[in-house]
Amino acid sequence: MLSKNAALVEALLFASGEPAEISRLCAVALLEEDALVASCEELEAFYQQSGSALTVLRLSDSYQLAARTPFSEAIRSLLEKKKNAPLSSAALEVLAIIAYNQPVTKAFVEQVRGVDCSGVINTLCLKGLVEETGRLDLPGRPLTYGTTANFLRCFGLSDLSDLPQIPQNEQTDSLKEINKDASVLDGQETLL
């Protein structure tokens, strides 16, 4: 049986339907952050122990109630959604560049890939994997892009620190040189 706090958190996450920020959940549930985290962990343990189809996802600074992966096909059929087309290799490349170096400009991504990336970035924005994060304080005020909470959820990550490390080799050294050139173009530093 769930504690009163865990049941309250369950109701809030269910009603939200989207990732709910920890600070907002604390304010609404009148709980300290430690108590909220403990309640979410209790709720997840309850779901696992009972064999529930539900799970509690931690996404950076938020929580979300979701269905477990084995039930995704049945849910998709129920909702009659068309099967999402898999990401192209170009989209995965652009997504990786943005994820590892965010916030980045379109010019930076194009410098790394060597081709126009406008269409790919727009597609990633439409799929909710990438979003505009602001503008640089440079002539033309170029847009910067970063990943979203949906990106974390789709790739099963809690936060960006869960991304695999980039192997260090000659190719990485070449990317560092491109990075320096693009930084001069964009006026920004990156994480590579």
N, C-alpha and C positions, 0 to 999 in steps of 0.2 A: 504494500500500500504506500502511496506517495505522501510525502509531508505536505502540509498546507502551502508552503512556499514553492515546492516543486510543481504542485497542481496549478498554482497561480501562474507560474512561468509557462507551463504547458498551455494554459488558456491564452496567454498573451502571444506566444509564438504561433499558435494555431490561428488566432484572429488576425495577426499581422500578415501572414502569407508570404512575406518577404523577409530578407535579413533585417533584424531589429538590433539597433546599436545597444551595446551594453549600458552605456550611460542613460539612454532613454528607458530601457527596461528597469534599471535601478530606480530611476525617478518615479516611474509608474507603480512599481511593485513595493516601493518604500523599503528597499533592501540595499545593504552595502554591497560593493562589487564582489567581495569574497563570498558572501552569502548567495549572491546570484549565481556565481560560477559553480558553487557547491550544489545548488538546486538544479542547474543544467546537467551537471555530472550525475546527480541522483536520477534525474529523468531519463538520461541516456542509459544508465545501468538498468533501470526498470524496463525500458524498451527491449534491451538485449536479453534480459533474463526471461521476459515473457514471450520472446520470439516475435515481437511486434514488427510490422512492416515499416514503422516510423523510426526516425533517427533524429538526433539533435546535432546540427552541424555548427562548428565554430568557424567563422569567416573573419579573420583579422580581429576587428573590434566589434563584432556582432554575432548573433546566434540566429539560426533558422531551423524550423521544423520541416523535415523533408521525408519523402519515402525512400526506402532502401533501394539500391540499384537493381536487384533481381525483379522488382515490381514495375520497373520503368516501361517495359513493353506493354503490359496490360493497361497501365494508366494512359499511355499514348493512344492505345486503341480506343479506350473509353472516351477520351477527349477528341478523338478523330482528327488528331493533328497529323499533318504530313511528316514523314520521316525527314529529319534535318539532313541536308547534304553534308557529307564530311568536309572538313576544311582542306583546301588545296595545299600543295607543298609551298606555294608562294605565300599563302595566308599564314601557314605555320611558321615560316621564316620571319615574316613581318611581326607576328605575335611574339616570337622569341626575342627579336631585337627590342621590341617595346618593353616586354616584361623584364628583361635583364638591364635595360638602360633608362627606364622611365624617370622623369618625364622626357620625352624626345619630340623633336619636330619631324615633319614629313621629309624635310631636306636631309636630316640625319639618316633616316631609314633608307632613303634613296641613295645616299652616299655609300652606305654599307652594302646594299644590294646591287647597286649599279643600274637600276631600272626605275621607271616611274611606278610609284606605289599608291597613287591616289585612289584607284578603284578598290584595291585590297584593303586599305585603311577604312574606306567608307563601308565596305562589307563587314569588317570586324566591328565597326561602330553599330551597324544595324543589328548584328547578332548579339550585341551587348557585351562583347568581350573586351572592347577598348572604348575609351571615352576621351573627350577633350578635357584637359586638366587646367588649361589657362593659356596665357600668351607670354612670350618672351618680351622683355623690355628692349627691343632692338628695332631698327627701321623695318617697317612692314608688319611689325608685331605678329610674328608667326605663331600659329597654334601649337601647343604641346599636347601629347597624348600619353595616356597611361592605361593600365589594365583596370578592370572593374571587379566588384565582388562576384559577379557572375563568372568571370574568368576563374577565380579561385574555386568556386563551387564546381564548375565544369571539369576542372583538372584535379579536383580532390585535394586542394591545398588549404592550409589554415591561413597562411600569409606568404608573402613573397620570399621569406627566408627558407621556405620549404622547397624552393626551386633547386634542381640539381646544380652542383658546381660545374663551371665551365672548365673543361680540361685545358691545362696549360701546354701549348706547343707552338710551333712556328706559325701556324695559322692564326692563333690567338694574338701573337705578336704583330702580325699583319693587320688584324682588326684594331689593335691599339693605335697603329699608325693612322688608319682610316678615321678612328675615333678622334685623334688629335686634329686631323684636317677638318672633320665635320664640326668639332668644337669651335674652331676658328670661324667656320661658316655661320654657325648658329649662335656663338657666343655662350655656349653652355659646356659644363663638364658632365661626363657620364661615368658609369660604374664599371665598365669593362676593364 
